[in-house]
Amino acid sequence: MTVEVWNASSKAGLALEVVRSLRDAGFDVVKWGNFASRQKKTFVRDHRGGSEAAQAVVRSLKTPNAEIFTRLEANPLVDLEVVLGQDYTE
């Protein structure tokens, strides 16, 4: 499973911190950086429809309020996108 992590909060360096945590948990994080806009809530976009994988990422993030959205794509570049919002706390 491949994952992208995007920082949509105001905390500098948050994406890289989460990348390290997800990699330690066994996820293949292939890309990270800043999101185009600030977001209030953390969410996960599931591009393959395997909600179990998205739920596993949410559990690893220790962010029980993160929402999971499914946006199916025929040939996605990654399986999941994590967008870290202002509500994200470690």
PyMOL Python script that loads the backbone (N, CA, C, O; Angstrom):
from pymol import cmd

cmd.read_pdbstr("""\
ATOM      1  N   MET A   1       0.844  -1.161   0.000  1.00  0.00           N
ATOM      2  CA  MET A   1       0.000   0.000   0.000  1.00  0.00           C
ATOM      3  C   MET A   1       0.897   1.234   0.000  1.00  0.00           C
ATOM      4  O   MET A   1       1.822   1.344   0.805  1.00  0.00           O
ATOM      5  N   THR A   2       0.613   2.156  -0.910  1.00  0.00           N
ATOM      6  CA  THR A   2       1.390   3.387  -0.986  1.00  0.00           C
ATOM      7  C   THR A   2       0.569   4.552  -0.436  1.00  0.00           C
ATOM      8  O   THR A   2      -0.652   4.606  -0.581  1.00  0.00           O
ATOM      9  N   VAL A   3       1.285   5.483   0.201  1.00  0.00           N
ATOM     10  CA  VAL A   3       0.627   6.581   0.902  1.00  0.00           C
ATOM     11  C   VAL A   3       1.337   7.891   0.592  1.00  0.00           C
ATOM     12  O   VAL A   3       2.560   7.932   0.456  1.00  0.00           O
ATOM     13  N   GLU A   4       0.553   8.962   0.482  1.00  0.00           N
ATOM     14  CA  GLU A   4       1.073  10.325   0.426  1.00  0.00           C
ATOM     15  C   GLU A   4       0.596  11.039   1.686  1.00  0.00           C
ATOM     16  O   GLU A   4      -0.498  10.768   2.181  1.00  0.00           O
ATOM     17  N   VAL A   5       1.418  11.950   2.202  1.00  0.00           N
ATOM     18  CA  VAL A   5       1.063  12.701   3.402  1.00  0.00           C
ATOM     19  C   VAL A   5       1.192  14.188   3.095  1.00  0.00           C
ATOM     20  O   VAL A   5       2.234  14.648   2.627  1.00  0.00           O
ATOM     21  N   TRP A   6       0.123  14.936   3.363  1.00  0.00           N
ATOM     22  CA  TRP A   6       0.097  16.373   3.075  1.00  0.00           C
ATOM     23  C   TRP A   6      -0.210  17.154   4.340  1.00  0.00           C
ATOM     24  O   TRP A   6      -1.148  16.827   5.067  1.00  0.00           O
ATOM     25  N   ASN A   7       0.571  18.174   4.599  1.00  0.00           N
ATOM     26  CA  ASN A   7       0.391  19.026   5.756  1.00  0.00           C
ATOM     27  C   ASN A   7      -0.542  20.182   5.393  1.00  0.00           C
ATOM     28  O   ASN A   7      -0.184  21.058   4.606  1.00  0.00           O
ATOM     29  N   ALA A   8      -1.732  20.172   5.972  1.00  0.00           N
ATOM     30  CA  ALA A   8      -2.702  21.248   5.756  1.00  0.00           C
ATOM     31  C   ALA A   8      -2.932  22.011   7.056  1.00  0.00           C
ATOM     32  O   ALA A   8      -3.926  22.720   7.209  1.00  0.00           O
ATOM     33  N   SER A   9      -1.994  21.852   7.992  1.00  0.00           N
ATOM     34  CA  SER A   9      -2.068  22.566   9.267  1.00  0.00           C
ATOM     35  C   SER A   9      -1.076  23.727   9.232  1.00  0.00           C
ATOM     36  O   SER A   9      -0.425  23.970   8.216  1.00  0.00           O
ATOM     37  N   SER A  10      -0.973  24.424  10.330  1.00  0.00           N
ATOM     38  CA  SER A  10      -0.008  25.527  10.396  1.00  0.00           C
ATOM     39  C   SER A  10       1.288  25.105  11.095  1.00  0.00           C
ATOM     40  O   SER A  10       2.167  25.937  11.322  1.00  0.00           O
ATOM     41  N   LYS A  11       1.410  23.817  11.435  1.00  0.00           N
ATOM     42  CA  LYS A  11       2.596  23.325  12.132  1.00  0.00           C
ATOM     43  C   LYS A  11       3.677  22.922  11.121  1.00  0.00           C
ATOM     44  O   LYS A  11       3.506  21.967  10.364  1.00  0.00           O
ATOM     45  N   ALA A  12       4.775  23.653  11.120  1.00  0.00           N
ATOM     46  CA  ALA A  12       5.876  23.373  10.195  1.00  0.00           C
ATOM     47  C   ALA A  12       6.488  22.001  10.490  1.00  0.00           C
ATOM     48  O   ALA A  12       6.693  21.638  11.648  1.00  0.00           O
ATOM     49  N   GLY A  13       6.777  21.244   9.422  1.00  0.00           N
ATOM     50  CA  GLY A  13       7.438  19.958   9.556  1.00  0.00           C
ATOM     51  C   GLY A  13       6.542  18.808   9.957  1.00  0.00           C
ATOM     52  O   GLY A  13       7.032  17.700  10.175  1.00  0.00           O
ATOM     53  N   LEU A  14       5.251  19.035  10.060  1.00  0.00           N
ATOM     54  CA  LEU A  14       4.338  17.990  10.514  1.00  0.00           C
ATOM     55  C   LEU A  14       4.294  16.806   9.558  1.00  0.00           C
ATOM     56  O   LEU A  14       4.269  15.659  10.003  1.00  0.00           O
ATOM     57  N   ALA A  15       4.286  17.060   8.265  1.00  0.00           N
ATOM     58  CA  ALA A  15       4.204  15.960   7.298  1.00  0.00           C
ATOM     59  C   ALA A  15       5.369  14.989   7.473  1.00  0.00           C
ATOM     60  O   ALA A  15       5.169  13.774   7.474  1.00  0.00           O
ATOM     61  N   LEU A  16       6.575  15.514   7.619  1.00  0.00           N
ATOM     62  CA  LEU A  16       7.743  14.646   7.771  1.00  0.00           C
ATOM     63  C   LEU A  16       7.670  13.836   9.065  1.00  0.00           C
ATOM     64  O   LEU A  16       8.050  12.665   9.081  1.00  0.00           O
ATOM     65  N   GLU A  17       7.189  14.446  10.145  1.00  0.00           N
ATOM     66  CA  GLU A  17       7.022  13.707  11.398  1.00  0.00           C
ATOM     67  C   GLU A  17       6.068  12.526  11.207  1.00  0.00           C
ATOM     68  O   GLU A  17       6.335  11.421  11.678  1.00  0.00           O
ATOM     69  N   VAL A  18       4.965  12.769  10.518  1.00  0.00           N
ATOM     70  CA  VAL A  18       3.972  11.722  10.297  1.00  0.00           C
ATOM     71  C   VAL A  18       4.511  10.669   9.328  1.00  0.00           C
ATOM     72  O   VAL A  18       4.232   9.481   9.492  1.00  0.00           O
ATOM     73  N   VAL A  19       5.269  11.088   8.333  1.00  0.00           N
ATOM     74  CA  VAL A  19       5.896  10.133   7.407  1.00  0.00           C
ATOM     75  C   VAL A  19       6.746   9.140   8.191  1.00  0.00           C
ATOM     76  O   VAL A  19       6.641   7.931   7.986  1.00  0.00           O
ATOM     77  N   ARG A  20       7.572   9.640   9.073  1.00  0.00           N
ATOM     78  CA  ARG A  20       8.434   8.752   9.872  1.00  0.00           C
ATOM     79  C   ARG A  20       7.614   7.773  10.702  1.00  0.00           C
ATOM     80  O   ARG A  20       7.945   6.591  10.791  1.00  0.00           O
ATOM     81  N   SER A  21       6.549   8.274  11.303  1.00  0.00           N
ATOM     82  CA  SER A  21       5.685   7.431  12.124  1.00  0.00           C
ATOM     83  C   SER A  21       5.004   6.344  11.287  1.00  0.00           C
ATOM     84  O   SER A  21       4.958   5.181  11.686  1.00  0.00           O
ATOM     85  N   LEU A  22       4.479   6.733  10.129  1.00  0.00           N
ATOM     86  CA  LEU A  22       3.812   5.752   9.260  1.00  0.00           C
ATOM     87  C   LEU A  22       4.799   4.724   8.717  1.00  0.00           C
ATOM     88  O   LEU A  22       4.471   3.541   8.627  1.00  0.00           O
ATOM     89  N   ARG A  23       5.993   5.157   8.357  1.00  0.00           N
ATOM     90  CA  ARG A  23       7.008   4.204   7.883  1.00  0.00           C
ATOM     91  C   ARG A  23       7.387   3.226   8.986  1.00  0.00           C
ATOM     92  O   ARG A  23       7.560   2.035   8.725  1.00  0.00           O
ATOM     93  N   ASP A  24       7.518   3.715  10.210  1.00  0.00           N
ATOM     94  CA  ASP A  24       7.811   2.826  11.342  1.00  0.00           C
ATOM     95  C   ASP A  24       6.705   1.800  11.533  1.00  0.00           C
ATOM     96  O   ASP A  24       6.955   0.687  11.998  1.00  0.00           O
ATOM     97  N   ALA A  25       5.470   2.180  11.170  1.00  0.00           N
ATOM     98  CA  ALA A  25       4.324   1.266  11.291  1.00  0.00           C
ATOM     99  C   ALA A  25       4.197   0.335  10.085  1.00  0.00           C
ATOM    100  O   ALA A  25       3.293  -0.500  10.042  1.00  0.00           O
ATOM    101  N   GLY A  26       5.104   0.473   9.097  1.00  0.00           N
ATOM    102  CA  GLY A  26       5.110  -0.440   7.960  1.00  0.00           C
ATOM    103  C   GLY A  26       4.457   0.059   6.692  1.00  0.00           C
ATOM    104  O   GLY A  26       4.316  -0.705   5.737  1.00  0.00           O
ATOM    105  N   PHE A  27       4.055   1.315   6.650  1.00  0.00           N
ATOM    106  CA  PHE A  27       3.425   1.864   5.455  1.00  0.00           C
ATOM    107  C   PHE A  27       4.482   2.414   4.500  1.00  0.00           C
ATOM    108  O   PHE A  27       5.510   2.934   4.935  1.00  0.00           O
ATOM    109  N   ASP A  28       4.227   2.298   3.218  1.00  0.00           N
ATOM    110  CA  ASP A  28       5.141   2.776   2.178  1.00  0.00           C
ATOM    111  C   ASP A  28       4.742   4.193   1.785  1.00  0.00           C
ATOM    112  O   ASP A  28       3.916   4.392   0.893  1.00  0.00           O
ATOM    113  N   VAL A  29       5.334   5.171   2.456  1.00  0.00           N
ATOM    114  CA  VAL A  29       5.028   6.575   2.172  1.00  0.00           C
ATOM    115  C   VAL A  29       5.965   7.023   1.053  1.00  0.00           C
ATOM    116  O   VAL A  29       7.187   7.010   1.203  1.00  0.00           O
ATOM    117  N   VAL A  30       5.366   7.421  -0.072  1.00  0.00           N
ATOM    118  CA  VAL A  30       6.164   7.721  -1.260  1.00  0.00           C
ATOM    119  C   VAL A  30       6.292   9.207  -1.560  1.00  0.00           C
ATOM    120  O   VAL A  30       7.153   9.610  -2.343  1.00  0.00           O
ATOM    121  N   LYS A  31       5.440  10.029  -0.942  1.00  0.00           N
ATOM    122  CA  LYS A  31       5.481  11.463  -1.224  1.00  0.00           C
ATOM    123  C   LYS A  31       4.857  12.219  -0.060  1.00  0.00           C
ATOM    124  O   LYS A  31       3.924  11.732   0.578  1.00  0.00           O
ATOM    125  N   TRP A  32       5.381  13.422   0.213  1.00  0.00           N
ATOM    126  CA  TRP A  32       4.825  14.259   1.264  1.00  0.00           C
ATOM    127  C   TRP A  32       5.175  15.711   0.995  1.00  0.00           C
ATOM    128  O   TRP A  32       6.048  16.025   0.185  1.00  0.00           O
ATOM    129  N   GLY A  33       4.474  16.582   1.693  1.00  0.00           N
ATOM    130  CA  GLY A  33       4.712  18.010   1.516  1.00  0.00           C
ATOM    131  C   GLY A  33       3.562  18.811   2.080  1.00  0.00           C
ATOM    132  O   GLY A  33       2.825  18.342   2.947  1.00  0.00           O
ATOM    133  N   ASN A  34       3.414  20.028   1.576  1.00  0.00           N
ATOM    134  CA  ASN A  34       2.348  20.920   2.028  1.00  0.00           C
ATOM    135  C   ASN A  34       1.145  20.821   1.111  1.00  0.00           C
ATOM    136  O   ASN A  34       1.284  20.714  -0.107  1.00  0.00           O
ATOM    137  N   PHE A  35      -0.028  20.858   1.705  1.00  0.00           N
ATOM    138  CA  PHE A  35      -1.291  20.839   0.970  1.00  0.00           C
ATOM    139  C   PHE A  35      -1.557  22.239   0.418  1.00  0.00           C
ATOM    140  O   PHE A  35      -1.013  23.221   0.923  1.00  0.00           O
ATOM    141  N   ALA A  36      -2.370  22.326  -0.592  1.00  0.00           N
ATOM    142  CA  ALA A  36      -2.631  23.609  -1.260  1.00  0.00           C
ATOM    143  C   ALA A  36      -3.330  24.626  -0.367  1.00  0.00           C
ATOM    144  O   ALA A  36      -3.184  25.831  -0.575  1.00  0.00           O
ATOM    145  N   SER A  37      -4.090  24.159   0.628  1.00  0.00           N
ATOM    146  CA  SER A  37      -4.813  25.081   1.505  1.00  0.00           C
ATOM    147  C   SER A  37      -4.885  24.498   2.916  1.00  0.00           C
ATOM    148  O   SER A  37      -4.700  23.297   3.112  1.00  0.00           O
ATOM    149  N   ARG A  38      -5.148  25.340   3.868  1.00  0.00           N
ATOM    150  CA  ARG A  38      -5.328  24.889   5.248  1.00  0.00           C
ATOM    151  C   ARG A  38      -6.656  24.146   5.362  1.00  0.00           C
ATOM    152  O   ARG A  38      -7.643  24.496   4.716  1.00  0.00           O
ATOM    153  N   GLN A  39      -6.654  23.117   6.198  1.00  0.00           N
ATOM    154  CA  GLN A  39      -7.863  22.344   6.450  1.00  0.00           C
ATOM    155  C   GLN A  39      -8.073  22.264   7.951  1.00  0.00           C
ATOM    156  O   GLN A  39      -7.111  22.145   8.710  1.00  0.00           O
ATOM    157  N   LYS A  40      -9.305  22.328   8.376  1.00  0.00           N
ATOM    158  CA  LYS A  40      -9.601  22.237   9.805  1.00  0.00           C
ATOM    159  C   LYS A  40      -9.468  20.805  10.305  1.00  0.00           C
ATOM    160  O   LYS A  40      -8.958  20.566  11.401  1.00  0.00           O
ATOM    161  N   LYS A  41      -9.929  19.851   9.495  1.00  0.00           N
ATOM    162  CA  LYS A  41      -9.971  18.460   9.928  1.00  0.00           C
ATOM    163  C   LYS A  41      -9.002  17.593   9.139  1.00  0.00           C
ATOM    164  O   LYS A  41      -8.761  17.817   7.952  1.00  0.00           O
ATOM    165  N   THR A  42      -8.458  16.611   9.820  1.00  0.00           N
ATOM    166  CA  THR A  42      -7.604  15.605   9.195  1.00  0.00           C
ATOM    167  C   THR A  42      -8.488  14.600   8.470  1.00  0.00           C
ATOM    168  O   THR A  42      -9.526  14.191   8.989  1.00  0.00           O
ATOM    169  N   PHE A  43      -8.070  14.200   7.258  1.00  0.00           N
ATOM    170  CA  PHE A  43      -8.835  13.188   6.534  1.00  0.00           C
ATOM    171  C   PHE A  43      -7.917  12.313   5.690  1.00  0.00           C
ATOM    172  O   PHE A  43      -6.771  12.663   5.407  1.00  0.00           O
ATOM    173  N   VAL A  44      -8.457  11.170   5.299  1.00  0.00           N
ATOM    174  CA  VAL A  44      -7.740  10.206   4.458  1.00  0.00           C
ATOM    175  C   VAL A  44      -8.582   9.964   3.221  1.00  0.00           C
ATOM    176  O   VAL A  44      -9.774   9.677   3.322  1.00  0.00           O
ATOM    177  N   ARG A  45      -7.962  10.081   2.048  1.00  0.00           N
ATOM    178  CA  ARG A  45      -8.633   9.746   0.783  1.00  0.00           C
ATOM    179  C   ARG A  45      -8.173   8.355   0.366  1.00  0.00           C
ATOM    180  O   ARG A  45      -6.977   8.088   0.251  1.00  0.00           O
ATOM    181  N   ASP A  46      -9.128   7.493   0.148  1.00  0.00           N
ATOM    182  CA  ASP A  46      -8.873   6.114  -0.252  1.00  0.00           C
ATOM    183  C   ASP A  46      -9.158   6.000  -1.750  1.00  0.00           C
ATOM    184  O   ASP A  46     -10.304   6.140  -2.175  1.00  0.00           O
ATOM    185  N   HIS A  47      -8.128   5.749  -2.544  1.00  0.00           N
ATOM    186  CA  HIS A  47      -8.286   5.696  -3.999  1.00  0.00           C
ATOM    187  C   HIS A  47      -8.596   4.295  -4.528  1.00  0.00           C
ATOM    188  O   HIS A  47      -8.898   4.136  -5.711  1.00  0.00           O
ATOM    189  N   ARG A  48      -8.527   3.291  -3.673  1.00  0.00           N
ATOM    190  CA  ARG A  48      -8.772   1.918  -4.124  1.00  0.00           C
ATOM    191  C   ARG A  48     -10.025   1.290  -3.520  1.00  0.00           C
ATOM    192  O   ARG A  48     -10.454   0.225  -3.965  1.00  0.00           O
ATOM    193  N   GLY A  49     -10.610   1.924  -2.527  1.00  0.00           N
ATOM    194  CA  GLY A  49     -11.820   1.388  -1.926  1.00  0.00           C
ATOM    195  C   GLY A  49     -11.582   0.337  -0.862  1.00  0.00           C
ATOM    196  O   GLY A  49     -12.532  -0.316  -0.430  1.00  0.00           O
ATOM    197  N   GLY A  50     -10.361   0.154  -0.432  1.00  0.00           N
ATOM    198  CA  GLY A  50     -10.055  -0.801   0.641  1.00  0.00           C
ATOM    199  C   GLY A  50     -10.094  -0.108   1.984  1.00  0.00           C
ATOM    200  O   GLY A  50      -9.051   0.254   2.528  1.00  0.00           O
ATOM    201  N   SER A  51     -11.269   0.078   2.517  1.00  0.00           N
ATOM    202  CA  SER A  51     -11.417   0.871   3.740  1.00  0.00           C
ATOM    203  C   SER A  51     -10.600   0.317   4.898  1.00  0.00           C
ATOM    204  O   SER A  51     -10.251   1.067   5.810  1.00  0.00           O
ATOM    205  N   GLU A  52     -10.285  -0.978   4.888  1.00  0.00           N
ATOM    206  CA  GLU A  52      -9.471  -1.551   5.956  1.00  0.00           C
ATOM    207  C   GLU A  52      -8.093  -0.899   5.987  1.00  0.00           C
ATOM    208  O   GLU A  52      -7.561  -0.621   7.061  1.00  0.00           O
ATOM    209  N   ALA A  53      -7.518  -0.657   4.820  1.00  0.00           N
ATOM    210  CA  ALA A  53      -6.202  -0.012   4.748  1.00  0.00           C
ATOM    211  C   ALA A  53      -6.285   1.415   5.264  1.00  0.00           C
ATOM    212  O   ALA A  53      -5.413   1.855   6.013  1.00  0.00           O
ATOM    213  N   ALA A  54      -7.311   2.132   4.877  1.00  0.00           N
ATOM    214  CA  ALA A  54      -7.488   3.505   5.345  1.00  0.00           C
ATOM    215  C   ALA A  54      -7.698   3.531   6.853  1.00  0.00           C
ATOM    216  O   ALA A  54      -7.172   4.412   7.533  1.00  0.00           O
ATOM    217  N   GLN A  55      -8.451   2.586   7.381  1.00  0.00           N
ATOM    218  CA  GLN A  55      -8.672   2.517   8.824  1.00  0.00           C
ATOM    219  C   GLN A  55      -7.371   2.200   9.561  1.00  0.00           C
ATOM    220  O   GLN A  55      -7.139   2.707  10.658  1.00  0.00           O
ATOM    221  N   ALA A  56      -6.529   1.367   8.962  1.00  0.00           N
ATOM    222  CA  ALA A  56      -5.237   1.044   9.572  1.00  0.00           C
ATOM    223  C   ALA A  56      -4.353   2.288   9.647  1.00  0.00           C
ATOM    224  O   ALA A  56      -3.648   2.487  10.636  1.00  0.00           O
ATOM    225  N   VAL A  57      -4.386   3.124   8.609  1.00  0.00           N
ATOM    226  CA  VAL A  57      -3.621   4.364   8.632  1.00  0.00           C
ATOM    227  C   VAL A  57      -4.159   5.284   9.721  1.00  0.00           C
ATOM    228  O   VAL A  57      -3.379   5.870  10.472  1.00  0.00           O
ATOM    229  N   VAL A  58      -5.469   5.419   9.818  1.00  0.00           N
ATOM    230  CA  VAL A  58      -6.061   6.269  10.848  1.00  0.00           C
ATOM    231  C   VAL A  58      -5.656   5.775  12.240  1.00  0.00           C
ATOM    232  O   VAL A  58      -5.328   6.581  13.110  1.00  0.00           O
ATOM    233  N   ARG A  59      -5.676   4.468  12.453  1.00  0.00           N
ATOM    234  CA  ARG A  59      -5.259   3.921  13.755  1.00  0.00           C
ATOM    235  C   ARG A  59      -3.793   4.255  14.025  1.00  0.00           C
ATOM    236  O   ARG A  59      -3.436   4.593  15.154  1.00  0.00           O
ATOM    237  N   SER A  60      -2.951   4.165  13.017  1.00  0.00           N
ATOM    238  CA  SER A  60      -1.532   4.482  13.183  1.00  0.00           C
ATOM    239  C   SER A  60      -1.315   5.956  13.486  1.00  0.00           C
ATOM    240  O   SER A  60      -0.382   6.319  14.203  1.00  0.00           O
ATOM    241  N   LEU A  61      -2.177   6.801  12.940  1.00  0.00           N
ATOM    242  CA  LEU A  61      -2.075   8.234  13.192  1.00  0.00           C
ATOM    243  C   LEU A  61      -2.533   8.595  14.597  1.00  0.00           C
ATOM    244  O   LEU A  61      -2.232   9.678  15.099  1.00  0.00           O
ATOM    245  N   LYS A  62      -3.260   7.687  15.225  1.00  0.00           N
ATOM    246  CA  LYS A  62      -3.844   7.954  16.542  1.00  0.00           C
ATOM    247  C   LYS A  62      -4.728   9.194  16.486  1.00  0.00           C
ATOM    248  O   LYS A  62      -4.726  10.023  17.396  1.00  0.00           O
ATOM    249  N   THR A  63      -5.472   9.296  15.409  1.00  0.00           N
ATOM    250  CA  THR A  63      -6.394  10.407  15.192  1.00  0.00           C
ATOM    251  C   THR A  63      -7.782   9.831  14.966  1.00  0.00           C
ATOM    252  O   THR A  63      -8.203   9.666  13.821  1.00  0.00           O
ATOM    253  N   PRO A  64      -8.492   9.526  16.033  1.00  0.00           N
ATOM    254  CA  PRO A  64      -9.780   8.846  15.887  1.00  0.00           C
ATOM    255  C   PRO A  64     -10.838   9.667  15.158  1.00  0.00           C
ATOM    256  O   PRO A  64     -11.804   9.102  14.645  1.00  0.00           O
ATOM    257  N   ASN A  65     -10.678  10.974  15.101  1.00  0.00           N
ATOM    258  CA  ASN A  65     -11.679  11.810  14.443  1.00  0.00           C
ATOM    259  C   ASN A  65     -11.421  12.017  12.957  1.00  0.00           C
ATOM    260  O   ASN A  65     -12.198  12.695  12.285  1.00  0.00           O
ATOM    261  N   ALA A  66     -10.350  11.446  12.439  1.00  0.00           N
ATOM    262  CA  ALA A  66     -10.055  11.601  11.015  1.00  0.00           C
ATOM    263  C   ALA A  66     -11.141  10.933  10.182  1.00  0.00           C
ATOM    264  O   ALA A  66     -11.552   9.808  10.466  1.00  0.00           O
ATOM    265  N   GLU A  67     -11.594  11.631   9.163  1.00  0.00           N
ATOM    266  CA  GLU A  67     -12.607  11.083   8.271  1.00  0.00           C
ATOM    267  C   GLU A  67     -11.928  10.345   7.128  1.00  0.00           C
ATOM    268  O   GLU A  67     -10.809  10.675   6.734  1.00  0.00           O
ATOM    269  N   ILE A  68     -12.620   9.342   6.601  1.00  0.00           N
ATOM    270  CA  ILE A  68     -12.129   8.581   5.456  1.00  0.00           C
ATOM    271  C   ILE A  68     -13.089   8.817   4.305  1.00  0.00           C
ATOM    272  O   ILE A  68     -14.297   8.618   4.435  1.00  0.00           O
ATOM    273  N   PHE A  69     -12.543   9.242   3.182  1.00  0.00           N
ATOM    274  CA  PHE A  69     -13.324   9.447   1.965  1.00  0.00           C
ATOM    275  C   PHE A  69     -12.830   8.477   0.910  1.00  0.00           C
ATOM    276  O   PHE A  69     -11.624   8.290   0.750  1.00  0.00           O
ATOM    277  N   THR A  70     -13.746   7.865   0.196  1.00  0.00           N
ATOM    278  CA  THR A  70     -13.376   6.981  -0.900  1.00  0.00           C
ATOM    279  C   THR A  70     -13.574   7.721  -2.210  1.00  0.00           C
ATOM    280  O   THR A  70     -14.660   8.226  -2.495  1.00  0.00           O
ATOM    281  N   ARG A  71     -12.522   7.780  -2.997  1.00  0.00           N
ATOM    282  CA  ARG A  71     -12.572   8.370  -4.337  1.00  0.00           C
ATOM    283  C   ARG A  71     -11.873   7.387  -5.270  1.00  0.00           C
ATOM    284  O   ARG A  71     -10.665   7.467  -5.494  1.00  0.00           O
ATOM    285  N   LEU A  72     -12.657   6.462  -5.807  1.00  0.00           N
ATOM    286  CA  LEU A  72     -12.107   5.389  -6.628  1.00  0.00           C
ATOM    287  C   LEU A  72     -11.516   5.928  -7.922  1.00  0.00           C
ATOM    288  O   LEU A  72     -12.091   6.795  -8.579  1.00  0.00           O
ATOM    289  N   GLU A  73     -10.360   5.395  -8.265  1.00  0.00           N
ATOM    290  CA  GLU A  73      -9.684   5.734  -9.513  1.00  0.00           C
ATOM    291  C   GLU A  73      -9.250   4.434 -10.181  1.00  0.00           C
ATOM    292  O   GLU A  73      -8.885   3.476  -9.499  1.00  0.00           O
ATOM    293  N   ALA A  74      -9.289   4.399 -11.488  1.00  0.00           N
ATOM    294  CA  ALA A  74      -8.930   3.182 -12.227  1.00  0.00           C
ATOM    295  C   ALA A  74      -7.463   2.813 -12.030  1.00  0.00           C
ATOM    296  O   ALA A  74      -7.148   1.652 -11.769  1.00  0.00           O
ATOM    297  N   ASN A  75      -6.578   3.773 -12.151  1.00  0.00           N
ATOM    298  CA  ASN A  75      -5.144   3.521 -12.002  1.00  0.00           C
ATOM    299  C   ASN A  75      -4.515   4.601 -11.119  1.00  0.00           C
ATOM    300  O   ASN A  75      -3.789   5.464 -11.613  1.00  0.00           O
ATOM    301  N   PRO A  76      -4.791   4.554  -9.825  1.00  0.00           N
ATOM    302  CA  PRO A  76      -4.266   5.607  -8.960  1.00  0.00           C
ATOM    303  C   PRO A  76      -2.746   5.518  -8.811  1.00  0.00           C
ATOM    304  O   PRO A  76      -2.171   4.430  -8.855  1.00  0.00           O
ATOM    305  N   LEU A  77      -2.113   6.662  -8.635  1.00  0.00           N
ATOM    306  CA  LEU A  77      -0.670   6.691  -8.407  1.00  0.00           C
ATOM    307  C   LEU A  77      -0.325   6.228  -7.003  1.00  0.00           C
ATOM    308  O   LEU A  77       0.745   5.664  -6.775  1.00  0.00           O
ATOM    309  N   VAL A  78      -1.234   6.465  -6.058  1.00  0.00           N
ATOM    310  CA  VAL A  78      -1.064   5.990  -4.682  1.00  0.00           C
ATOM    311  C   VAL A  78      -2.393   5.417  -4.198  1.00  0.00           C
ATOM    312  O   VAL A  78      -3.456   5.716  -4.741  1.00  0.00           O
ATOM    313  N   ASP A  79      -2.303   4.593  -3.169  1.00  0.00           N
ATOM    314  CA  ASP A  79      -3.518   3.994  -2.610  1.00  0.00           C
ATOM    315  C   ASP A  79      -4.265   4.963  -1.698  1.00  0.00           C
ATOM    316  O   ASP A  79      -5.493   5.047  -1.739  1.00  0.00           O
ATOM    317  N   LEU A  80      -3.508   5.697  -0.867  1.00  0.00           N
ATOM    318  CA  LEU A  80      -4.113   6.571   0.130  1.00  0.00           C
ATOM    319  C   LEU A  80      -3.413   7.915   0.182  1.00  0.00           C
ATOM    320  O   LEU A  80      -2.203   8.004  -0.029  1.00  0.00           O
ATOM    321  N   GLU A  81      -4.179   8.964   0.465  1.00  0.00           N
ATOM    322  CA  GLU A  81      -3.633  10.287   0.743  1.00  0.00           C
ATOM    323  C   GLU A  81      -4.070  10.677   2.147  1.00  0.00           C
ATOM    324  O   GLU A  81      -5.248  10.571   2.489  1.00  0.00           O
ATOM    325  N   VAL A  82      -3.124  11.124   2.952  1.00  0.00           N
ATOM    326  CA  VAL A  82      -3.418  11.609   4.291  1.00  0.00           C
ATOM    327  C   VAL A  82      -3.253  13.122   4.268  1.00  0.00           C
ATOM    328  O   VAL A  82      -2.202  13.630   3.878  1.00  0.00           O
ATOM    329  N   VAL A  83      -4.291  13.842   4.684  1.00  0.00           N
ATOM    330  CA  VAL A  83      -4.237  15.303   4.754  1.00  0.00           C
ATOM    331  C   VAL A  83      -4.368  15.680   6.230  1.00  0.00           C
ATOM    332  O   VAL A  83      -5.406  15.455   6.852  1.00  0.00           O
ATOM    333  N   LEU A  84      -3.303  16.255   6.775  1.00  0.00           N
ATOM    334  CA  LEU A  84      -3.234  16.591   8.192  1.00  0.00           C
ATOM    335  C   LEU A  84      -3.797  17.978   8.421  1.00  0.00           C
ATOM    336  O   LEU A  84      -3.219  18.969   7.974  1.00  0.00           O
ATOM    337  N   GLY A  85      -4.916  18.053   9.113  1.00  0.00           N
ATOM    338  CA  GLY A  85      -5.574  19.323   9.358  1.00  0.00           C
ATOM    339  C   GLY A  85      -5.146  19.991  10.648  1.00  0.00           C
ATOM    340  O   GLY A  85      -4.280  19.490  11.366  1.00  0.00           O
ATOM    341  N   GLN A  86      -5.756  21.121  10.933  1.00  0.00           N
ATOM    342  CA  GLN A  86      -5.457  21.892  12.143  1.00  0.00           C
ATOM    343  C   GLN A  86      -5.761  21.087  13.404  1.00  0.00           C
ATOM    344  O   GLN A  86      -5.178  21.348  14.456  1.00  0.00           O
ATOM    345  N   ASP A  87      -6.667  20.111  13.312  1.00  0.00           N
ATOM    346  CA  ASP A  87      -7.047  19.319  14.491  1.00  0.00           C
ATOM    347  C   ASP A  87      -6.040  18.244  14.839  1.00  0.00           C
ATOM    348  O   ASP A  87      -6.166  17.611  15.887  1.00  0.00           O
ATOM    349  N   TYR A  88      -5.035  18.012  13.987  1.00  0.00           N
ATOM    350  CA  TYR A  88      -4.096  16.912  14.215  1.00  0.00           C
ATOM    351  C   TYR A  88      -3.189  17.214  15.409  1.00  0.00           C
ATOM    352  O   TYR A  88      -2.550  18.264  15.471  1.00  0.00           O
ATOM    353  N   THR A  89      -3.147  16.285  16.341  1.00  0.00           N
ATOM    354  CA  THR A  89      -2.220  16.378  17.467  1.00  0.00           C
ATOM    355  C   THR A  89      -1.507  15.057  17.610  1.00  0.00           C
ATOM    356  O   THR A  89      -2.090  13.998  17.378  1.00  0.00           O
ATOM    357  N   GLU A  90      -0.260  15.117  17.989  1.00  0.00           N
ATOM    358  CA  GLU A  90       0.511  13.883  18.171  1.00  0.00           C
ATOM    359  C   GLU A  90       0.521  13.437  19.596  1.00  0.00           C
ATOM    360  O   GLU A  90       1.125  12.415  19.919  1.00  0.00           O
TER     361      GLU A  90
END
""", "prot")
cmd.dss("prot")
cmd.show_as("cartoon", "prot")
cmd.util.cbc("prot")
cmd.orient("prot")
